[in-house]
Amino acid sequence: MEYFSSNFKLGILGGGQLGKMLLYTTRKFDIYTCVLDPSTEAPSKLACNEFFEGDLMDYDTVYNFGKKVNILTIEIENVNVNALKALEKEGIKVFPSAKTLETIQNKAKQKLFYVDHNLPTAAFKRFSFTNEIYTAIEHSSIEFPFVWKSAQFGYDGTGVKIVRSVDDLKDLPNVECITEDLVPFKNELAVIISRNEKGDVKVYPVVEMEFHPEANQVEYVLCPARISKDIAKRAELIALKTSAAFEHVGLLAVELFLTKNDEILINEVAPRPHNSGHQTIEASYTSQFEQHIRAILGLPMGSTKNKLCGVMVNLVGAENNTGEVLYKNIEKLMEMEGVTPHIYGKKQTRPFRKMGHVTIVNSNIDTARAIAQKVKQTIKVISN
């Protein structure tokens, strides 16, 4: 199939910042794109060829959108899987597949998948409702502290909480969930794998993630991770084994815990471009977004090597600020060598909402991290 400057149509479910950055590549290659998103102010709206407003969880909306395109992909997992299954039966290519998405959408199914495929992960228990955890505590089948995770619809720290006492359970929604043993880890790592229909794979260097203590979302991503070659190799092998088990097409971001004993455990995965790969736009020969497009279209996949060390800083809304966004001191960032801001196009800010990111490239990872700290202290995402 001819993709460039042709009648081919690529559909993207979701029009947020990940979709917008996917469109960097489709615009460069003149690939016709259609985007579906529930918001009329979606960041992707101005960059795609056709924009459709609609509910990503509604069967008819997703099915009818999918019928308009040749290949369908996602930038968010929360989409109607049954509609994707129907489209696949009618010959529409869906990447990642409905089967892959159905497993990953539900954290309980995802954890069972790791157990079934002998993939290392933290010990866990499944609950149909959060209230059932009280009974498990009474019968001593679960001990404090543990991590509570909503089985579905969690993102960016939402749907996750460390539970240290019964009081911590009181405000949690009464939904299907899992509890995980609280892993004593010293690092959070991630590996992004790209895979095409033929099963060819490319691996990006292992990254190290630093999380905001309150928002439980990534604050910094460092590439390459400051770990030994042995640990990096083991992390890559686990990610490759995970990729092979899912048989996904496109990108798979594998988030990992490195424990105090240097054991590597899978936290969770995302079958799409991921926050842990934003630095690839400036730091890698092929960005994660371009690689995803290449993989799902069956085009030759690009080099995943770094040109330079890269650090990504998330720009999130400041606490106690809600309303029309203002990026204070952004001009000062533009004066810094090797520093590139990316603004997602969201007009309204709120506390900890992802509004953009900044990439720092340098020949030395520690220097890049120091500049990243300065970036974080300089720019403020506030309400006007």
C-alpha positions in Angstrom: 0.0 0.0 0.0 1.2 3.5 -0.8 1.1 5.7 2.3 2.8 8.9 1.2 0.7 11.7 -0.5 -2.0 9.1 -1.3 -5.6 8.2 -0.5 -4.5 6.0 2.4 -6.1 7.0 5.8 -4.6 6.4 9.2 -7.1 6.6 12.1 -6.0 7.6 15.6 -8.2 7.0 18.6 -7.5 9.9 21.0 -6.4 13.4 20.2 -4.3 14.3 23.3 -0.7 15.3 23.4 0.5 11.8 22.3 -1.7 12.0 19.2 -0.4 15.5 18.5 3.2 14.3 18.6 2.3 11.3 16.4 1.1 13.9 13.9 4.6 15.4 13.8 5.5 12.3 11.8 2.4 12.0 9.7 2.7 15.6 8.6 6.4 15.2 7.8 5.5 12.2 5.5 2.2 13.6 4.2 0.2 10.7 5.6 -3.5 11.4 5.7 -4.8 11.2 9.3 -8.2 11.1 11.0 -8.5 11.7 14.7 -11.4 10.8 17.1 -11.5 12.5 20.5 -14.3 13.6 22.9 -13.0 17.1 23.3 -13.5 19.9 20.8 -10.3 21.4 22.1 -8.1 18.3 21.7 -4.5 19.2 21.0 -4.5 17.0 17.8 -7.4 18.9 16.2 -5.4 21.4 14.2 -2.7 19.0 13.1 -4.8 16.2 11.5 -6.6 16.1 8.2 -10.0 15.2 9.6 -11.2 15.6 13.2 -14.2 13.8 14.7 -15.7 14.5 18.1 -17.0 11.5 19.9 -16.9 9.1 22.9 -14.0 6.7 22.7 -15.9 4.2 24.8 -19.0 4.2 22.7 -19.3 1.2 20.4 -21.1 2.9 17.5 -18.8 5.9 17.5 -15.6 3.9 17.5 -16.9 1.4 14.9 -18.2 4.1 12.5 -14.9 6.0 12.8 -12.9 2.9 12.1 -14.9 2.2 8.9 -13.5 5.5 7.5 -9.8 4.5 7.7 -7.4 1.8 6.5 -5.4 1.3 9.6 -6.4 2.2 13.2 -4.1 3.0 16.1 -4.5 4.5 19.6 -2.9 7.1 21.8 -4.9 6.1 24.8 -5.9 2.6 26.0 -9.5 3.5 27.2 -11.3 2.7 23.9 -14.2 0.4 23.1 -12.6 -3.0 22.4 -15.7 -4.7 21.1 -15.9 -2.1 18.3 -12.2 -2.9 17.5 -13.0 -6.6 17.4 -15.8 -6.0 14.9 -13.5 -3.8 12.7 -10.8 -6.5 12.7 -13.3 -9.1 11.5 -14.2 -6.7 8.6 -10.6 -6.4 7.5 -9.6 -3.1 9.2 -6.1 -3.4 10.7 -6.0 -2.4 14.3 -2.6 -1.8 16.0 -2.3 -2.7 18.9 -4.9 -5.5 18.4 -8.1 -5.6 20.3 -6.9 -8.7 22.1 -3.7 -6.9 23.3 -5.8 -3.9 24.4 -8.4 -6.0 26.2 -5.6 -7.5 28.4 -3.8 -4.3 29.1 -6.9 -2.2 29.8 -7.6 -4.2 33.0 -4.8 -4.3 35.5 -6.0 -7.5 37.0 -6.0 -9.3 33.6 -2.6 -7.7 32.9 -1.1 -9.1 36.1 -2.5 -12.5 35.4 -0.9 -12.3 31.9 2.5 -11.8 33.5 2.0 -14.8 35.8 0.8 -17.0 32.9 3.8 -16.1 30.8 6.3 -16.4 33.6 7.1 -12.7 33.6 8.4 -11.2 36.8 6.0 -8.9 38.7 5.1 -8.0 42.3 2.8 -10.3 44.2 -0.8 -9.2 44.0 -4.4 -10.0 44.9 -7.6 -9.4 42.9 -10.8 -7.9 44.3 -14.2 -7.4 42.6 -14.8 -4.4 44.8 -12.6 -2.3 47.1 -14.8 -3.1 50.1 -13.7 -6.8 49.9 -10.2 -5.7 51.0 -11.6 -5.0 54.6 -12.4 -8.7 54.8 -9.0 -9.7 53.6 -7.4 -7.5 56.2 -9.6 -9.1 59.0 -8.5 -12.5 57.9 -4.9 -11.5 57.7 -4.6 -12.5 54.1 -3.3 -9.1 53.3 -0.8 -6.9 55.3 0.0 -3.2 55.4 1.5 -1.5 53.6 0.3 -2.3 50.1 -0.5 -0.6 46.8 -4.1 -0.3 45.8 -4.8 0.1 42.0 -8.1 0.5 40.2 -8.4 -2.3 37.6 -9.5 0.1 35.0 -9.3 3.8 33.9 -6.2 4.7 36.0 -3.7 7.1 34.5 -1.0 9.6 35.6 -1.2 8.7 39.3 -5.1 8.5 39.3 -6.4 5.1 40.5 -3.2 4.3 42.5 -2.7 4.7 46.2 -0.3 3.4 48.8 -2.4 2.0 51.7 -0.7 2.1 55.1 -3.8 1.8 57.3 -7.5 1.1 57.2 -8.1 4.8 57.1 -6.4 5.1 53.7 -9.1 2.9 52.2 -12.0 5.1 53.2 -12.1 7.5 50.3 -11.2 5.0 47.6 -13.9 4.1 45.0 -15.7 0.8 45.4 -14.5 -0.7 42.1 -12.7 -3.7 40.7 -9.1 -3.5 41.9 -5.9 -5.2 42.8 -3.6 -4.9 45.7 0.2 -5.3 45.2 2.9 -5.9 47.7 4.7 -2.6 48.3 8.0 -3.3 46.6 11.2 -1.8 48.2 12.7 -0.5 45.0 15.6 1.8 44.4 14.8 2.8 40.8 12.0 2.9 38.4 13.0 2.0 34.8 11.3 1.7 31.5 12.1 0.1 28.1 10.3 0.9 24.9 10.1 -1.8 22.3 8.9 -1.3 18.7 7.6 -4.4 16.9 6.0 -4.9 13.4 3.7 -7.5 12.0 6.6 -9.7 11.0 7.8 -9.8 14.5 10.9 -7.6 13.9 11.8 -5.6 17.0 13.9 -2.6 17.9 14.8 -1.7 21.5 15.3 1.8 22.9 18.0 2.3 25.6 16.7 1.8 29.2 15.5 5.0 30.9 15.4 5.9 34.5 12.3 7.6 35.8 12.0 10.0 38.8 8.4 10.5 40.2 6.8 13.4 41.9 6.1 12.2 45.5 2.6 13.7 45.7 1.2 13.4 42.2 2.7 9.9 41.6 3.5 10.9 38.0 6.8 11.0 36.2 8.7 14.2 36.9 12.0 13.4 35.1 13.1 10.8 32.5 16.8 10.2 32.1 18.3 8.4 29.1 20.5 6.4 29.4 19.6 5.2 32.9 22.4 5.4 35.4 22.6 1.7 36.0 25.2 -1.0 35.3 25.4 -2.7 31.9 24.3 -6.0 33.4 21.1 -4.5 34.9 20.4 -2.7 31.6 20.8 -5.9 29.7 18.4 -7.8 32.0 15.8 -5.0 31.8 16.0 -5.2 28.0 15.6 -9.0 28.0 12.5 -8.8 30.2 11.0 -6.1 28.0 11.7 -8.2 24.9 10.1 -11.3 26.5 7.1 -9.2 27.4 6.8 -7.8 23.9 7.0 -11.4 22.4 4.3 -12.6 24.8 1.8 -9.8 23.8 2.7 -10.1 20.1 1.8 -6.4 19.9 2.4 -4.3 16.8 3.6 -0.7 17.3 5.2 0.4 20.6 5.2 -1.2 23.9 6.5 0.7 26.9 7.5 -1.6 29.7 7.7 0.0 33.2 9.9 -1.8 35.6 11.0 -1.7 39.3 14.6 -2.3 40.2 14.5 -3.6 43.7 16.9 -3.1 46.6 18.2 -6.6 45.7 18.7 -5.8 42.0 15.7 -7.9 41.0 13.7 -6.5 38.1 9.9 -6.6 38.2 7.3 -5.5 35.7 5.1 -2.7 37.0 2.8 -2.3 34.0 2.9 -1.7 30.2 1.5 0.8 27.7 0.9 -0.3 24.0 1.5 3.1 22.5 3.9 6.1 22.7 4.7 6.8 26.3 5.8 9.5 28.7 9.1 7.7 29.2 10.0 8.2 25.5 9.4 11.9 25.0 13.2 12.7 25.1 13.6 10.6 21.9 12.3 13.5 19.8 15.6 15.4 20.4 17.9 12.7 21.8 17.4 9.7 19.4 17.9 9.1 15.7 14.3 8.0 15.5 11.7 9.4 17.9 9.3 7.0 19.6 6.4 8.6 17.6 8.0 8.1 14.2 8.9 4.5 15.2 5.3 3.8 16.1 4.1 5.0 12.7 6.9 3.0 11.0 6.0 -0.2 12.9 2.3 -0.1 12.3 2.7 0.7 8.6 5.3 -2.0 8.1 7.9 0.5 7.0 11.6 0.0 7.9 12.1 0.8 11.5 14.7 3.5 12.4 17.7 3.4 14.6 16.9 3.6 18.3 20.4 4.8 19.3 20.9 8.1 21.2 22.6 11.0 19.5 23.2 12.5 22.9 22.1 11.9 26.5 18.6 13.1 27.1 16.5 14.2 30.1 12.8 15.0 29.9 11.0 17.2 32.4 7.3 17.1 32.6 5.5 20.4 32.7 2.5 20.1 34.9 0.0 22.6 36.3 1.1 24.2 39.5 -0.8 23.5 42.7 -3.6 25.9 43.6 -3.8 27.0 39.9 -6.9 26.4 37.8 -7.9 28.3 34.7 -6.4 29.8 31.6 -2.8 28.7 31.3 0.3 30.9 31.5 3.8 29.6 31.0 5.9 31.8 33.2 9.6 32.3 32.4 9.4 30.0 29.2 11.6 32.6 27.4 14.4 31.9 29.9 14.4 28.2 28.9 14.8 29.2 25.3 18.1 30.9 26.2 19.5 27.6 27.5 21.7 25.5 25.2 20.2 22.1 24.4 16.9 22.9 26.0 13.6 22.4 24.0 10.1 23.1 25.3 7.1 21.3 23.9 3.7 22.8 24.7 0.7 20.5 24.3 -1.9 23.1 23.4 -4.2 22.6 26.4 -5.8 26.0 27.1 -6.9 25.3 30.7 -4.5 24.3 33.5 -5.2 22.6 36.8 -2.9 21.1 39.5 -0.6 18.4 38.1 -2.3 18.3 34.7 0.3 17.5 32.0 0.6 20.7 29.9 3.9 20.0 28.1 7.4 18.8 28.5 11.0 20.0 28.2 13.9 18.0 26.7 17.5 18.6 27.7 20.3 17.1 25.6 23.9 17.0 26.5 27.0 14.7 26.0 26.9 14.0 29.8 23.8 12.6 31.6 24.7 14.2 34.9 25.1 17.6 33.3 21.8 17.1 31.5 20.1 16.2 34.9 21.5 19.3 36.5 20.1 21.5 33.7 16.8 19.7 34.1 16.7 20.7 37.7 17.3 24.4 36.7 14.5 24.1 34.1 12.1 22.7 36.7 12.9 25.6 39.1 12.6 28.3 36.3 9.4 27.6 34.5 6.0 27.7 36.2 2.7 26.5 34.7 0.2 28.8 36.3 -3.3 30.2 35.7 -3.6 33.6 34.1 
